[in-house]
Amino acid sequence: MKYLLYIGLASILLISCEDNFQFEKMPCTYEDYYYYQDEPYYIGEMSDEYILIACDQSNNDSSIRDFIKSIDFFDHSFNFDINETTNYPYKYLIAKLIKKCTCEEIAWILDSLKQAPIVAYTHYTTRTNDCSNLIWEPIGKLCVNTYSNIFYVRVKDASNISDLNNIISETNTTLIGQNEFMSNWFSLSAIKNSKGDALHMANYFYETGLFDACEPDIFKIAIE
């Protein structure tokens, strides 16, 4: 039954990014910043070739690869890895588009992919010249930066989180838990039906003025 759903989605997504195809667009939703120490911090230029896709770990790797192969606007010659992280409920990968696309085109691609049951979330990626890990070891020849569905919020008073709960309800985000060692920090997640993805939500929560800090979970993935 799942495979039939994937094929059904593929029929919706037959319009590709190839130059000789007309292809739907949506308003660009890429945000190139988050707030760090009360100022917008630039995270980089949007990648026009790569996007992040995450699937629940209940899906086996074969099903995920079959889904990627069923979508015409992906470059099926691109050799992607399916990544897993301890205690994280999703598998994630970088998919390469068949050509360089505009932000408006990628916005439509992301919105379309979210309709597939196998897709937990899908995000933009960001160009980077840095392909090393946190201890400066090289992890590949070419990398992109992206972000998970998790973001972090520092409340003003850990004994009163009514504002946090109110904004969670307003945005349809989810409270994961309180940091064991820094009680003012809480982990949240953005889901398909949230008001925006995790980067948008980190910025939105901060812009309410109700919280001391809000940050997305940005990470790096090697693509070569």
Beta strands, then each sheet from edge to edge (+ up, - down):
strand 1: 33-36
strand 2: 39-42
strand 3: 46-56
strand 4: 83-84
strand 5: 90-96
strand 6: 121-127
strand 7: 143-155
strand 8: 174-178
strand 9: 185-189
strand 10: 211-222
sheet 1: 1+ 2-
sheet 2: 4+ 5- 3+ 6- 7+ 9- 8+
sheet 3: 4+ 5- 3+ 6- 7+ 10-
end
